[in-house]
Amino acid sequence: MNLNSTKSKRRLAARAFLLLVAYYPLVNWMIRKANLPLANLWEEIMLLVFLAFAVATSWRKIGRLITSPVVLTALLFGAATLLGYAANTYYIGAYIHEARLAFEPFMAFVILWLLVDGDAAGLLRETAPHLVASATLVAFIGVYQYVRKVPVPAQWLDKATETGVISTRAFSLFGSPNVLAAYLETIIPLGVYVALVRTRWYERAIAVGCVLVMGSGFLLTLTRAAWLSAAGSYFVGLLILNPALAGVFAAAGTGILIVVPTFRLRMANLLSSTYIDKSNNLGRLFRWRQAFVNLIDHPLLGSGLGTFGGSAAQKYGYFTGISMDSVWIRVLAETGMVGFALYVSWLSSAFACVATRFFRSKDKLWLFASVGLLALLVNLFTDNLLDSWAIALVMWSLFALGAIPEAGE
């Protein structure tokens, strides 16, 4: 087979895969709305088809892939979870459930690493407008929900301080304002990048409009953890780009909180004694303390993947709380200090690939990608956000594009 022809086919497959990732929220909604056969398995089928093509056409790269830091730490983390399962001997269905959530989206990283033979920056530049377009549509739906005051579950609001003042929150196609906020905070920086690099005035105007819609949808989720994680990450990114811009951003953010009563109320409640008391009494802080008690009982390997604080633990009766509300703390409780160290190494090595690409090339594309990913990684401290395929696929795809070796590496 002609080598150039094979590379072209792999590149085309990578483009197709990235488009599916970019438009995943909309495609997923349409597939499930249409109630198509195997609708509940379409993500797995998609990954298997692309993985089979990637392995068939790029099998010579598998050895180098396995020895890459990201895949190596993924394999070590997987081994640690298996040891934890063996040490605790619990229902295997719970382990498989949580393991699938952790490792299936990671196949996006493997697929892209095998398919792409260089110029990952070019692929990301091609994909960024599609990510922005999809996120803009998703955000617009959220803004519409907020304007129309679509009813939301009572637990999304603080009954003691917010009822009568705040009646709804944007959640769009995700069914959770926290997930919408995390999804948007990851993509908004790429929208800003697209707006900066466009040369035609109308293209720049469209890009700025997209950023405004995404930013509005993000703010109207009223998700404080995402606000804080995004504010910190964006500030760091702007500080690297231009310290003056970082100062303007900080001033603008402070001004919005002061001027908009709804936003001010949400942030003020976070520091109120009422909120802290509720959080300590069967709330987030209470569940986090439970996790550390669990860690004391199972310090090295944890109580087992799928047994504490995630959707698997809730489904199979190992955990009675609504959610651990933290990927990092849940992994610590379930996999112990060994598994947690490997999990941190796994995600941090992937993030380092993107950040390092910026510091090596000085290409601002990688800086904006890093800023969004950093916001997401910080936000993982307050929610089980990687249960969302939309977020996990975007995260691992961006990580993959940063990790793909360039020519000569």
Backbone torsions as a table, in degrees:
resi	resn	phi	psi	omega
1	MET	NA	137.3	180.0
2	ASN	-61.2	129.4	-175.6
3	LEU	-64.0	-44.3	-179.8
4	ASN	-64.1	-36.1	177.6
5	SER	-65.1	-41.2	178.8
6	THR	-64.3	-43.2	178.7
7	LYS	-62.7	-39.4	179.4
8	SER	-64.2	-40.5	179.2
9	LYS	-66.5	-39.9	178.1
10	ARG	-64.6	-42.3	179.3
11	ARG	-63.3	-41.7	178.5
12	LEU	-63.7	-41.0	178.4
13	ALA	-64.2	-39.8	178.6
14	ALA	-63.2	-41.6	177.8
15	ARG	-61.6	-44.6	179.9
16	ALA	-62.5	-42.0	-179.9
17	PHE	-64.0	-44.4	-179.5
18	LEU	-65.1	-33.3	175.3
19	LEU	-65.4	-40.4	177.0
20	LEU	-64.1	-38.7	176.9
21	VAL	-65.2	-44.0	-177.4
22	ALA	-62.0	-42.6	-176.5
23	TYR	-99.8	16.3	-176.1
24	TYR	-52.7	-48.9	-176.8
25	PRO	-56.4	-39.6	-178.7
26	LEU	-75.5	-42.7	178.8
27	VAL	-63.7	-45.2	-179.6
28	ASN	-60.9	-42.8	179.9
29	TRP	-62.3	-43.8	-178.1
30	MET	-67.1	-41.8	-179.6
31	ILE	-63.1	-45.5	-178.1
32	ARG	-73.4	-32.7	177.6
33	LYS	-66.6	-37.4	179.9
34	ALA	-76.4	-10.8	179.5
35	ASN	54.5	45.7	-179.6
36	LEU	-69.6	155.8	175.9
37	PRO	-57.4	139.7	179.8
38	LEU	61.3	25.5	-178.6
39	ALA	-60.1	-33.1	-178.5
40	ASN	-76.3	-8.5	-177.9
41	LEU	-119.1	9.9	-170.9
42	TRP	-65.2	-31.6	178.4
43	GLU	-64.0	-45.3	179.4
44	GLU	-63.1	-40.3	179.0
45	ILE	-63.3	-44.6	178.3
46	MET	-57.7	-48.6	-178.5
47	LEU	-62.6	-41.3	-179.0
48	LEU	-65.5	-39.6	179.8
49	VAL	-64.4	-48.7	-179.8
50	PHE	-68.2	-36.9	178.6
51	LEU	-64.8	-41.7	179.2
52	ALA	-61.9	-42.5	178.6
53	PHE	-66.1	-40.6	-179.0
54	ALA	-64.3	-44.4	179.9
55	VAL	-66.3	-42.1	-177.8
56	ALA	-64.5	-33.5	-175.6
57	THR	-101.3	-11.4	-175.2
58	SER	-134.0	28.6	-173.5
59	TRP	-63.0	-23.4	179.2
60	ARG	-68.1	-18.6	-178.5
61	LYS	-90.2	-5.3	-173.5
62	ILE	-62.1	-40.9	-179.6
63	GLY	-59.9	-44.4	179.3
64	ARG	-68.7	-35.5	178.2
65	LEU	-61.2	-46.6	-176.4
66	ILE	-63.9	-32.8	-178.5
67	THR	-87.4	-0.8	177.0
68	SER	-70.6	147.4	-175.3
69	PRO	-56.1	-37.7	-176.5
70	VAL	-68.1	-47.4	-178.9
71	VAL	-70.8	-37.5	179.2
72	LEU	-62.0	-44.6	178.4
73	THR	-69.3	-31.4	175.5
74	ALA	-63.4	-43.8	179.2
75	LEU	-65.0	-40.3	178.9
76	LEU	-66.5	-39.9	176.5
77	PHE	-64.0	-41.9	176.4
78	GLY	-59.5	-41.3	178.0
79	ALA	-63.9	-39.6	178.5
80	ALA	-63.6	-38.3	178.8
81	THR	-68.4	-34.6	176.7
82	LEU	-66.8	-39.9	175.9
83	LEU	-63.3	-40.2	177.8
84	GLY	-63.1	-39.3	177.0
85	TYR	-64.5	-44.3	-179.4
86	ALA	-64.9	-37.0	-178.0
87	ALA	-72.5	-27.9	-175.4
88	ASN	-103.7	-17.6	176.4
89	THR	42.5	71.9	177.6
90	TYR	-120.0	-175.8	-175.0
91	TYR	-61.5	123.7	-173.9
92	ILE	-65.7	-26.2	178.8
93	GLY	-60.0	-36.6	178.6
94	ALA	-66.8	-40.8	178.7
95	TYR	-63.6	-47.5	-177.9
96	ILE	-62.3	-41.5	179.6
97	HIS	-56.3	-51.3	-177.1
98	GLU	-73.5	-34.7	178.9
99	ALA	-64.5	-37.3	177.6
100	ARG	-63.7	-41.7	178.7
101	LEU	-62.9	-34.3	-177.5
102	ALA	-78.6	-40.7	-168.1
103	PHE	-106.1	-25.1	-178.6
104	GLU	-62.6	-48.8	177.9
105	PRO	-62.3	-24.8	178.4
106	PHE	-62.6	-20.4	177.0
107	MET	-60.5	-24.3	175.5
108	ALA	-60.2	-41.1	177.9
109	PHE	-61.6	-48.1	-178.1
110	VAL	-62.3	-46.0	-178.4
111	ILE	-59.1	-50.4	-177.4
112	LEU	-68.0	-38.4	179.5
113	TRP	-60.0	-39.7	-179.2
114	LEU	-76.1	-36.3	-173.8
115	LEU	-78.8	-33.5	-171.6
116	VAL	-93.3	129.5	-177.1
117	ASP	-106.3	16.7	-179.1
118	GLY	137.6	174.2	-177.5
119	ASP	54.4	46.5	176.2
120	ALA	-63.2	-32.1	178.0
121	ALA	-61.6	-39.6	177.5
122	GLY	-62.3	-41.9	178.0
123	LEU	-64.0	-41.3	179.6
124	LEU	-65.9	-38.0	177.4
125	ARG	-63.6	-36.6	177.3
126	GLU	-69.3	-36.3	-173.6
127	THR	-83.0	-30.4	-174.4
128	ALA	-53.9	-46.5	178.9
129	PRO	-60.5	-32.5	178.1
130	HIS	-71.2	-41.0	175.1
131	LEU	-59.5	-43.0	-178.9
132	VAL	-66.7	-42.8	-179.9
133	ALA	-62.2	-45.5	179.4
134	SER	-63.8	-46.5	-179.5
135	ALA	-64.2	-33.0	178.3
136	THR	-65.5	-44.0	177.4
137	LEU	-62.5	-43.8	178.5
138	VAL	-62.1	-43.8	179.9
139	ALA	-65.8	-38.9	179.8
140	PHE	-60.4	-40.3	176.9
141	ILE	-60.9	-41.2	178.1
142	GLY	-64.2	-42.2	178.0
143	VAL	-62.6	-42.7	178.5
144	TYR	-60.0	-43.4	178.0
145	GLN	-59.1	-42.8	-177.5
146	TYR	-67.4	-43.7	-180.0
147	VAL	-63.1	-40.2	-179.6
148	ARG	-81.7	-1.3	179.6
149	LYS	54.5	51.1	177.8
150	VAL	-61.2	131.1	-178.7
151	PRO	-60.2	142.7	178.9
152	VAL	-128.8	158.9	177.7
153	PRO	-56.4	144.9	-176.0
154	ALA	-60.3	-31.8	-175.9
155	GLN	-71.9	-8.4	177.0
156	TRP	-78.2	-10.7	-178.7
157	LEU	-127.1	154.2	177.2
158	ASP	-84.0	110.2	-175.8
159	LYS	-60.5	-35.9	-173.4
160	ALA	-71.3	-33.9	-171.8
161	THR	-121.7	-16.7	-172.0
162	GLU	-113.0	-19.9	179.5
163	THR	-61.3	130.8	-177.4
164	GLY	93.4	-22.1	177.9
165	VAL	-103.7	-46.2	178.4
166	ILE	-116.0	125.1	-176.1
167	SER	-112.2	-14.1	-176.9
168	THR	-157.3	169.7	175.4
169	ARG	-143.5	147.0	178.6
170	ALA	-72.9	135.8	177.7
171	PHE	-140.2	-14.1	173.9
172	SER	56.5	-132.2	-175.7
173	LEU	-87.2	-1.5	-170.3
174	PHE	-92.9	-20.2	-177.7
175	GLY	76.4	9.7	178.6
176	SER	-154.7	124.1	176.8
177	PRO	-63.9	-31.0	179.6
178	ASN	-65.0	-41.1	179.4
179	VAL	-68.2	-43.5	177.4
180	LEU	-58.5	-44.7	-179.2
181	ALA	-62.2	-43.8	-179.5
182	ALA	-66.0	-39.8	178.0
183	TYR	-61.8	-46.4	-177.5
184	LEU	-70.5	-38.8	-178.1
185	GLU	-64.9	-24.8	178.3
186	THR	-74.9	-32.3	-172.3
187	ILE	-99.4	-26.3	-178.4
188	ILE	-51.7	-45.2	179.1
189	PRO	-58.9	-35.3	176.8
190	LEU	-67.0	-33.0	174.9
191	GLY	-63.7	-41.2	177.5
192	VAL	-63.3	-41.6	178.4
193	TYR	-60.7	-45.9	179.5
194	VAL	-59.2	-41.8	179.1
195	ALA	-63.5	-36.3	-177.1
196	LEU	-73.6	-34.0	-173.0
197	VAL	-91.5	-13.0	178.4
198	ARG	-69.4	137.9	-177.3
199	THR	-100.6	-33.7	178.0
200	ARG	-75.2	137.4	-173.7
201	TRP	-62.2	-38.3	-177.3
202	TYR	-72.0	-33.1	176.0
203	GLU	-66.5	-41.7	178.0
204	ARG	-65.5	-38.6	178.9
205	ALA	-63.2	-42.0	177.9
206	ILE	-63.1	-43.8	-179.5
207	ALA	-63.6	-41.9	177.4
208	VAL	-63.2	-40.8	176.9
209	GLY	-60.2	-41.0	178.0
210	CYS	-62.0	-43.2	179.4
211	VAL	-62.5	-40.6	179.8
212	LEU	-64.8	-41.2	178.4
213	VAL	-65.7	-46.0	178.8
214	MET	-62.2	-42.3	179.2
215	GLY	-63.8	-39.1	178.2
216	SER	-65.2	-45.7	177.8
217	GLY	-60.2	-40.2	178.7
218	PHE	-62.1	-48.5	-178.9
219	LEU	-64.9	-37.0	-175.6
220	LEU	-78.5	-4.1	168.1
221	THR	-68.4	-21.9	-177.8
222	LEU	56.8	34.5	-178.5
223	THR	-95.8	105.2	-172.7
224	ARG	-65.9	-40.2	-178.9
225	ALA	-61.3	-41.4	178.8
226	ALA	-68.1	-39.7	176.6
227	TRP	-56.1	-48.1	-176.1
228	LEU	-68.5	-43.5	-178.6
229	SER	-66.3	-40.1	178.6
230	ALA	-68.3	-42.9	-179.4
231	ALA	-59.2	-45.5	-179.9
232	GLY	-65.4	-44.5	-178.5
233	SER	-67.9	-45.4	-179.5
234	TYR	-63.3	-38.2	179.1
235	PHE	-62.3	-44.1	178.5
236	VAL	-61.4	-44.3	179.7
237	GLY	-61.9	-43.8	179.3
238	LEU	-68.5	-32.2	177.5
239	LEU	-63.2	-38.7	176.9
240	ILE	-69.8	-39.9	-177.2
241	LEU	-72.0	-50.7	-178.0
242	ASN	-165.2	110.3	-177.8
243	PRO	-54.8	-32.7	179.7
244	ALA	-64.7	-40.6	177.8
245	LEU	-63.9	-36.3	177.7
246	ALA	-62.3	-40.1	178.0
247	GLY	-65.0	-42.3	178.0
248	VAL	-63.0	-42.6	179.2
249	PHE	-61.0	-45.4	179.6
250	ALA	-62.7	-41.8	179.5
251	ALA	-66.0	-42.3	-179.8
252	ALA	-64.5	-42.6	178.7
253	GLY	-62.1	-43.2	177.4
254	THR	-62.9	-41.4	179.9
255	GLY	-62.8	-40.8	178.8
256	ILE	-62.0	-42.3	179.5
257	LEU	-64.6	-36.1	-178.9
258	ILE	-73.6	-41.3	-172.1
259	VAL	-79.3	-37.6	-174.7
260	VAL	-92.5	111.6	-175.4
261	PRO	-59.6	-38.9	-178.6
262	THR	-62.1	-46.1	179.8
263	PHE	-65.8	-40.8	179.9
264	ARG	-62.3	-41.1	-180.0
265	LEU	-64.2	-43.7	-179.7
266	ARG	-60.6	-43.6	-178.7
267	MET	-73.0	-37.3	178.9
268	ALA	-64.3	-37.6	179.3
269	ASN	-63.1	-31.0	-179.0
270	LEU	-61.3	-28.8	-177.5
271	LEU	-101.2	-0.3	-176.4
272	SER	-76.3	151.6	178.5
273	SER	-64.9	-31.7	179.0
274	THR	-62.9	-45.3	179.9
275	TYR	-64.7	-43.8	-179.0
276	ILE	-63.4	-41.1	177.8
277	ASP	-62.2	-43.7	179.4
278	LYS	-64.8	-39.2	-179.7
279	SER	-67.5	-33.9	177.5
280	ASN	-75.8	-20.0	-177.9
281	ASN	-107.6	85.9	179.6
282	LEU	69.4	12.0	176.5
283	GLY	-95.6	-158.6	-174.7
284	ARG	-60.7	-46.5	-178.4
285	LEU	-64.6	-35.2	177.5
286	PHE	-63.6	-44.4	-179.0
287	ARG	-68.8	-34.5	177.0
288	TRP	-65.1	-39.0	176.8
289	ARG	-63.7	-39.0	176.4
290	GLN	-58.8	-39.1	-179.4
291	ALA	-62.6	-40.1	-179.6
292	PHE	-73.3	-30.0	172.6
293	VAL	-64.6	-42.4	177.3
294	ASN	-62.0	-37.9	179.1
295	LEU	-65.5	-37.7	178.0
296	ILE	-60.7	-37.2	179.3
297	ASP	-75.0	-27.5	-177.6
298	HIS	-136.0	69.2	-169.3
299	PRO	-68.1	-38.5	-172.1
300	LEU	-85.9	-51.7	-174.1
301	LEU	-112.4	2.8	178.8
302	GLY	72.0	-174.6	-179.0
303	SER	-88.9	-3.1	177.1
304	GLY	114.1	135.5	179.1
305	LEU	-58.6	124.8	179.9
306	GLY	96.2	12.1	-176.2
307	THR	-114.7	-7.0	-172.4
308	PHE	-149.4	100.1	167.2
309	GLY	94.9	-8.6	179.2
310	GLY	-103.2	-175.5	-178.3
311	SER	-65.9	-33.2	178.3
312	ALA	-66.3	-44.4	-179.7
313	ALA	-62.0	-38.1	178.5
314	GLN	-70.8	-41.8	-177.8
315	LYS	-64.6	-38.6	-174.7
316	TYR	-101.4	9.9	170.5
317	GLY	82.0	17.0	178.6
318	TYR	-86.0	-15.0	-176.1
319	PHE	-144.3	127.2	-174.4
320	THR	-93.2	-12.8	179.2
321	GLY	-70.6	164.0	-179.0
322	ILE	-71.7	-32.8	177.8
323	SER	-176.5	151.6	175.7
324	MET	-70.7	-21.4	179.4
325	ASP	57.7	35.8	174.7
326	SER	-171.0	117.1	175.3
327	VAL	-63.1	-46.1	-175.0
328	TRP	-62.9	-46.1	-178.0
329	ILE	-71.7	-35.8	177.4
330	ARG	-62.5	-45.9	179.5
331	VAL	-62.5	-39.4	177.6
332	LEU	-60.9	-45.0	-179.0
333	ALA	-67.9	-38.9	-174.2
334	GLU	-83.4	-30.0	-174.6
335	THR	-117.9	0.0	176.2
336	GLY	72.4	-174.6	-176.7
337	MET	-66.4	-33.3	179.1
338	VAL	-67.1	-52.2	-179.2
339	GLY	-63.7	-40.1	-179.1
340	PHE	-63.4	-44.0	179.2
341	ALA	-60.5	-40.0	179.3
342	LEU	-71.5	-36.0	178.8
343	TYR	-65.9	-44.4	176.9
344	VAL	-61.6	-42.1	178.4
345	SER	-62.5	-38.5	-179.9
346	TRP	-61.2	-55.9	-176.6
347	LEU	-71.9	-36.3	-179.0
348	SER	-71.1	-34.7	177.0
349	SER	-66.3	-36.2	177.2
350	ALA	-67.1	-44.2	178.7
351	PHE	-64.0	-38.9	-179.1
352	ALA	-60.5	-32.5	178.6
353	CYS	-61.3	-41.6	-178.8
354	VAL	-72.5	-47.5	-178.6
355	ALA	-63.3	-42.1	-180.0
356	THR	-63.7	-35.6	178.6
357	ARG	-59.2	-37.4	177.1
358	PHE	-67.2	-47.8	-175.7
359	PHE	-66.7	-26.8	177.5
360	ARG	-79.4	-45.3	-172.4
361	SER	-94.9	-19.5	-173.8
362	LYS	61.7	16.9	176.9
363	ASP	-78.7	116.6	-175.3
364	LYS	-63.8	-17.6	175.9
365	LEU	-54.8	-44.3	-177.5
366	TRP	-73.0	-29.0	175.8
367	LEU	-64.8	-46.7	-178.9
368	PHE	-67.0	-36.7	175.8
369	ALA	-64.6	-41.5	179.9
370	SER	-63.0	-40.1	-178.3
371	VAL	-60.9	-46.2	178.6
372	GLY	-64.8	-40.8	179.6
373	LEU	-67.4	-38.6	177.9
374	LEU	-62.7	-42.8	177.8
375	ALA	-58.3	-43.1	179.7
376	LEU	-65.0	-45.2	-178.0
377	LEU	-62.5	-38.5	176.4
378	VAL	-67.0	-40.3	-178.5
379	ASN	-66.3	-23.2	177.2
380	LEU	-60.4	-17.7	179.7
381	PHE	-67.7	-21.4	-172.8
382	THR	-117.8	5.7	179.0
383	ASP	-164.6	157.8	176.0
384	ASN	-84.4	62.4	-170.2
385	LEU	-71.7	-24.2	-177.7
386	LEU	-78.4	0.8	169.2
387	ASP	-71.0	-16.3	179.2
388	SER	-87.5	121.0	177.8
389	TRP	-62.7	-35.4	-178.9
390	ALA	-58.7	-43.6	-179.4
391	ILE	-74.3	-46.8	-175.8
392	ALA	-63.6	-40.2	-179.6
393	LEU	-67.1	-41.9	177.5
394	VAL	-63.4	-44.9	-178.5
395	MET	-59.6	-51.3	-175.8
396	TRP	-71.3	-28.2	176.6
397	SER	-69.1	-43.5	177.1
398	LEU	-65.2	-40.5	176.5
399	PHE	-60.1	-42.2	-178.3
400	ALA	-63.6	-44.9	-178.8
401	LEU	-63.1	-32.2	176.0
402	GLY	-73.8	-27.5	-174.9
403	ALA	-91.0	-16.2	-177.2
404	ILE	-64.0	124.9	-179.5
405	PRO	-64.0	137.8	174.7
406	GLU	-84.3	170.4	-179.2
407	ALA	-57.2	132.0	179.0
408	GLY	90.5	-9.1	179.7
409	GLU	-86.4	NA	NA
